[in-house]
């Protein structure tokens, strides 16, 4: 039972294989960009996608472990700062090549994880946001810890919950999906389990023991059988886990009533009314919607409505169109500038209010901006 490592220890994703008691191996991929909390760059996406493709066809590999180096984060999202610079340096109205490459490769990677031919264990410890949720969501075994903080906070930067988020959030209980998109609310491990965004909650310190248990076990290379064995293995560690209370569970009915079924403006007004709520979590959610991009709020809900009738592959295809649109319309570059580049936290949203967002404005974000067919048309 040995491990072998490939590549430079300084590269942004580390790869090794773990030999098990039965001779088969698990691939182990570790995001390794701690300065940015493992925010996904295009090189990271390419490295991870290429290695997963190799492991998928390697008969010795029976499963994959995906995690982040250190104790702060699994993945804090995508490298939106680089995208912002590319948009601002590009001719107005034209999608930068970096954005085209990044989003198409990232969504292809996310879809690969969702449809992978072997079990994938994602250790989603610490900060998990945006693109990190995209990596986690498709794993067969999604593990959180008491220190997991998960969010889709794209409303604060003028984007929307992409990386398959339109499809994922649309299928959560009640109105949780629209609420998370509108507010970027941060949720904990108990929330993730309650909403169905995670499968197992384990103590932070159990990661090494889990890997050792995988090494000591015997595997047979059948996905279903091995997946069941992983489930049983993880359950042995989960009974020790003490989690904080779930805010989503506590406020489930209030969230449902606030989002409602009577239109975008009514939902916005009721959720923004949470700004003065005595519960700090609800108050922060309401304030984030009030300060966030009105376009992002409308686009996020529109994408969830559309995704309810789409397959996952079709959702990624539509999200690619929407993300290209966000690179042409003003709020994405402006939101990243205000929050992460100049850090003045004073974005000039266009339009400024939710009432000014028209269906035509949102439809314009979804217009295909490709030469030829959608580059993700081959997903099925």
C-alpha distance (Angstrom), angle and dihedral (degrees) to the residues before:
residue distance angle dihedral
X1 . . .
X2 3.80 . .
X3 3.78 140.1 .
X4 3.77 127.5 -132.2
X5 3.80 124.9 -164.1
X6 3.78 128.1 -152.6
X7 3.79 129.7 -163.1
X8 3.80 136.6 14.3
X9 3.81 116.7 -38.1
X10 3.82 87.7 -135.2
X11 3.80 95.5 58.5
X12 3.83 116.1 110.7
X13 3.80 93.9 -114.3
X14 3.81 121.6 38.7
X15 3.79 122.6 -153.5
X16 3.76 132.1 -163.6
X17 3.77 138.1 154.5
X18 3.78 124.3 -130.0
X19 3.80 116.5 -149.5
X20 3.80 113.5 -144.0
X21 3.80 134.4 -152.4
X22 3.81 91.2 -94.2
X23 3.80 93.4 52.2
X24 3.80 96.4 -108.1
X25 3.80 120.6 115.4
X26 3.77 139.8 -131.9
X27 3.79 118.1 -143.2
X28 3.80 112.9 -131.4
X29 3.82 118.8 -159.0
X30 3.81 118.9 -175.3
X31 3.80 123.7 -171.0
X32 3.79 105.2 -131.8
X33 3.78 112.3 -171.5
X34 3.83 101.7 102.3
X35 3.81 96.2 164.2
X36 3.80 89.1 67.1
X37 3.82 94.3 34.3
X38 3.81 86.3 -106.9
X39 3.81 93.9 -61.6
X40 3.79 106.3 -178.4
X41 3.78 116.4 -105.6
X42 3.80 124.4 -175.1
X43 3.84 91.7 -102.9
X44 3.82 89.8 52.7
X45 3.80 91.7 49.8
X46 3.81 91.4 49.7
X47 3.82 93.8 47.8
X48 3.79 93.5 49.2
X49 3.79 95.3 43.9
X50 3.80 93.3 48.4
X51 3.81 92.7 49.2
X52 3.80 93.6 47.3
X53 3.79 88.6 51.6
X54 3.81 90.2 52.8
X55 3.80 93.5 47.0
X56 3.82 91.3 48.1
X57 3.81 90.6 64.4
X58 3.81 97.3 37.7
X59 3.83 108.0 101.5
X60 3.82 90.9 -156.9
X61 3.82 92.1 60.5
X62 3.81 111.7 82.5
X63 3.81 100.2 169.0
X64 3.79 146.1 -1.1
X65 3.80 133.9 -127.3
X66 3.82 116.9 -156.2
X67 3.80 121.8 -169.4
X68 3.80 144.8 136.6
X69 3.80 128.4 -105.5
X70 3.80 117.1 -107.8
X71 3.77 130.8 10.1
X72 3.82 104.5 -79.3
X73 3.78 105.3 72.5
X74 3.76 149.1 -2.1
X75 3.81 93.3 -154.9
X76 3.80 128.9 -28.3
X77 3.81 94.9 -157.1
X78 3.77 136.3 -89.8
X79 3.79 127.6 -28.8
X80 3.80 92.7 -99.1
X81 3.81 93.7 160.9
X82 3.80 91.0 68.6
X83 3.80 89.2 47.2
X84 3.81 90.8 50.6
X85 3.81 91.6 52.7
X86 3.80 91.0 48.0
X87 3.82 92.1 50.9
X88 3.80 92.9 48.4
X89 3.81 92.1 48.3
X90 3.79 92.9 47.7
X91 3.83 127.1 85.4
X92 3.80 110.0 -86.9
X93 3.78 112.8 -93.2
X94 3.81 94.7 19.8
X95 3.81 123.6 109.1
X96 3.83 111.1 -125.5
X97 3.80 116.1 -120.7
X98 3.82 89.2 -124.4
X99 3.81 91.1 58.7
X100 3.79 92.2 46.5
X101 3.81 91.1 49.9
X102 3.81 96.3 41.4
X103 3.78 99.4 48.9
X104 3.80 95.5 41.3
X105 3.82 92.8 48.3
X106 3.81 93.4 42.8
X107 3.80 93.5 51.2
X108 3.79 91.0 46.1
X109 3.83 88.9 53.2
X110 3.80 92.3 48.3
X111 3.80 90.8 49.5
X112 3.80 90.5 49.2
X113 3.82 89.5 57.0
X114 3.81 92.2 47.9
X115 3.82 91.0 52.3
X116 3.81 99.8 32.5
X117 3.79 117.0 147.8
X118 3.81 93.6 -136.7
X119 3.81 134.1 48.2
X120 3.82 115.1 -82.7
X121 3.80 121.0 -158.4
X122 3.80 112.2 -160.4
X123 3.80 114.3 -164.0
X124 3.83 98.7 -155.5
X125 3.80 100.3 -174.6
X126 3.79 124.6 158.1
X127 3.80 120.3 -7.4
X128 3.81 114.4 13.3
X129 3.79 113.7 173.2
X130 3.78 138.7 156.6
X131 3.78 107.8 -37.4
X132 3.80 89.1 23.6
X133 3.79 89.3 60.4
X134 3.81 87.1 50.8
X135 3.81 91.1 57.1
X136 3.79 93.0 44.0
X137 3.79 100.0 43.8
X138 3.79 98.1 68.5
X139 3.80 96.9 45.7
X140 3.79 116.0 113.3
X141 3.81 90.7 -135.4
X142 3.82 114.5 35.3
X143 3.80 110.9 -170.7
X144 3.81 124.0 -166.8
X145 3.80 130.5 -179.6
X146 3.83 134.5 -151.3
X147 3.82 86.9 -93.8
X148 3.81 96.7 52.6
X149 3.81 114.0 123.2
X150 3.78 110.9 -174.2
X151 3.81 127.0 -174.1
X152 3.78 145.3 153.3
X153 3.84 96.3 -147.8
X154 3.81 98.2 165.3
X155 3.81 91.9 126.1
X156 3.80 87.7 74.4
X157 3.83 92.1 59.6
X158 3.79 101.8 37.3
X159 3.79 96.6 -102.9
X160 3.85 128.1 102.4
X161 3.84 134.0 -126.7
X162 3.80 99.0 -72.6
X163 3.85 129.4 155.2
X164 3.79 87.6 88.6
X165 3.80 90.3 -47.0
X166 3.80 91.7 127.7
X167 3.80 89.8 61.7
X168 3.81 96.0 37.2
X169 3.81 98.2 47.3
X170 3.80 92.3 44.2
X171 3.81 88.8 62.5
X172 3.82 99.1 50.0
X173 3.82 120.2 109.3
X174 3.78 118.4 -78.1
X175 3.79 115.1 -31.0
X176 3.79 96.0 -29.6
X177 3.81 92.5 114.2
X178 3.81 97.2 54.9
X179 3.82 90.3 41.6
X180 3.81 93.2 54.1
X181 3.80 91.2 47.3
X182 3.81 93.6 48.8
X183 3.80 96.5 45.2
X184 3.81 107.0 26.5
X185 3.81 84.6 -137.0
X186 3.79 116.0 -172.8
X187 3.79 113.3 -125.8
X188 3.79 132.3 -166.8
X189 3.80 134.1 -136.3
X190 3.81 93.5 -85.4
X191 3.81 89.4 51.6
X192 3.80 91.1 49.9
X193 3.80 91.3 52.4
X194 3.81 92.1 45.3
X195 3.80 93.1 50.8
X196 3.79 94.4 43.4
X197 3.81 94.5 -112.8
X198 3.81 92.0 121.0
X199 3.80 136.0 34.1
X200 3.81 105.7 -159.9
X201 3.80 136.9 24.7
X202 3.79 114.9 -154.0
X203 3.80 134.5 175.6
X204 3.80 113.4 -91.6
X205 3.78 92.1 -121.2
X206 3.81 94.5 53.8
X207 3.82 96.8 77.7
X208 3.81 95.0 93.7
X209 3.81 91.7 45.4
X210 3.82 90.7 50.8
X211 3.80 91.4 53.1
X212 3.79 90.5 47.4
X213 3.82 90.1 50.4
X214 3.80 89.3 52.1
X215 3.80 89.5 51.1
X216 3.79 92.7 50.7
X217 3.81 95.2 47.3
X218 3.78 128.0 88.8
X219 3.82 118.6 -123.2
X220 3.79 131.7 -169.2
X221 3.81 105.3 -160.1
X222 3.81 96.2 -113.4
X223 3.80 107.4 127.1
X224 3.80 97.4 -145.4
X225 3.79 94.9 44.7
X226 3.79 93.8 45.3
X227 3.80 91.6 45.6
X228 3.80 90.5 54.2
X229 3.79 89.8 49.7
X230 3.81 91.0 51.3
X231 3.80 89.8 50.6
X232 3.81 91.2 53.7
X233 3.79 91.3 45.7
X234 3.81 93.0 52.2
X235 3.79 92.2 46.6
X236 3.80 89.9 60.2
X237 3.80 89.0 64.3
X238 3.80 99.4 38.2
X239 3.80 97.8 71.6
X240 3.80 90.2 72.8
X241 3.80 93.5 57.6
X242 3.82 120.6 112.1
X243 3.81 111.6 -164.7
X244 3.81 133.9 -169.6
X245 3.79 117.7 -111.5
X246 3.79 118.8 -80.9
X247 3.79 114.0 -110.6
X248 3.80 90.2 -168.1
X249 3.79 90.0 58.3
X250 3.82 93.4 43.9
X251 3.81 93.7 50.3
X252 3.80 100.2 29.9
X253 3.82 96.7 119.8
X254 3.80 93.4 42.9
X255 3.81 89.8 51.6
X256 3.80 90.9 49.7
X257 3.80 92.0 49.6
X258 3.80 93.7 45.6
X259 3.79 95.9 51.0
X260 3.80 92.3 39.0
X261 3.78 127.1 159.8
X262 3.80 101.6 -89.9
X263 3.77 103.3 93.8
X264 3.77 145.3 -71.5
X265 3.81 99.3 -75.7
X266 3.80 95.0 49.3
X267 3.81 90.3 48.7
X268 3.80 91.6 50.1
X269 3.80 93.1 49.4
X270 3.80 93.8 49.7
X271 3.81 95.1 44.6
X272 3.81 91.8 46.3
X273 3.81 87.6 53.1
X274 3.81 86.3 68.5
X275 3.83 86.0 74.0
X276 3.80 89.9 90.4
X277 3.81 95.8 40.7
X278 3.84 115.9 128.9
X279 3.82 89.6 -129.7
X280 3.84 105.4 86.9
X281 3.82 92.5 -149.4
X282 3.81 93.3 56.0
X283 3.80 91.1 40.2
X284 3.80 91.7 54.4
X285 3.81 90.3 47.9
X286 3.79 92.1 53.8
X287 3.78 92.8 46.0
X288 3.80 92.4 49.6
X289 3.80 91.3 54.9
X290 3.81 89.9 47.3
X291 3.81 92.1 52.7
X292 3.82 98.4 34.5
X293 3.77 130.2 92.0
X294 3.83 111.5 -71.0
X295 3.80 88.1 -152.3
X296 3.80 91.1 54.5
X297 3.80 91.7 51.5
X298 3.80 92.2 51.8
X299 3.79 95.0 41.1
X300 3.81 92.5 49.1
X301 3.80 92.3 53.4
X302 3.80 92.9 43.4
X303 3.80 90.7 52.5
X304 3.80 91.7 51.2
X305 3.80 91.3 49.5
X306 3.80 90.4 51.0
X307 3.81 93.9 44.1
X308 3.79 93.3 57.0
X309 3.80 88.2 75.1
X310 3.82 96.9 37.9
X311 3.78 134.6 83.3
X312 3.80 117.5 -118.4
X313 3.81 90.4 -103.3
X314 3.80 91.5 51.1
X315 3.79 89.6 48.4
X316 3.80 92.1 55.2
X317 3.80 89.2 49.1
X318 3.81 91.1 52.2
X319 3.80 92.0 44.3
X320 3.78 89.9 55.0
X321 3.81 88.9 56.2
X322 3.81 91.0 47.2
X323 3.79 93.6 48.5
X324 3.80 91.3 49.7
X325 3.80 86.5 51.6
X326 3.80 91.0 52.1
X327 3.81 88.1 56.1
X328 3.82 90.2 56.9
X329 3.80 99.6 40.0
X330 3.82 117.0 70.8
X331 3.81 109.2 -114.8
X332 3.81 102.3 71.3
X333 3.82 97.5 57.3
X334 3.80 90.4 38.3
X335 3.80 93.7 50.3
X336 3.79 93.9 49.6
X337 3.81 90.1 46.2
X338 3.80 92.9 52.8
X339 3.80 97.4 43.4
X340 3.80 105.5 32.2
X341 3.83 111.0 13.1
X342 3.81 110.0 38.4
X343 3.82 90.1 10.6
X344 3.81 93.9 -151.8
X345 3.83 89.1 131.9
X346 3.78 89.2 -143.3
X347 3.81 107.2 113.5
X348 3.77 120.3 -176.7
X349 3.81 99.4 -136.7
X350 3.80 118.6 -159.7
X351 2.98 109.9 -124.0
X352 3.78 98.3 23.9
X353 3.80 100.4 -153.6
X354 3.77 136.3 45.7
X355 3.79 91.0 -123.2
X356 3.79 91.3 60.8
X357 3.82 94.3 57.2
X358 3.81 107.2 103.3
X359 3.79 130.0 -163.4
X360 3.81 87.5 -118.2
X361 3.81 90.7 55.7
X362 3.80 91.6 53.1
X363 3.82 92.5 42.8
X364 3.80 88.0 55.7
X365 3.81 89.6 61.0
X366 3.81 90.2 57.7
X367 3.80 98.8 52.8
X368 3.85 110.4 119.1
X369 3.80 111.6 -106.5
X370 3.79 100.5 -173.3
X371 3.74 134.3 113.0
X372 3.78 99.0 -120.2
X373 3.79 124.7 -18.2
X374 3.80 127.3 -7.4
X375 3.83 106.8 -76.2
X376 3.82 89.8 -132.3
X377 3.78 93.6 53.5
X378 3.81 89.9 111.0
X379 3.82 92.7 64.8
X380 3.78 109.9 106.4
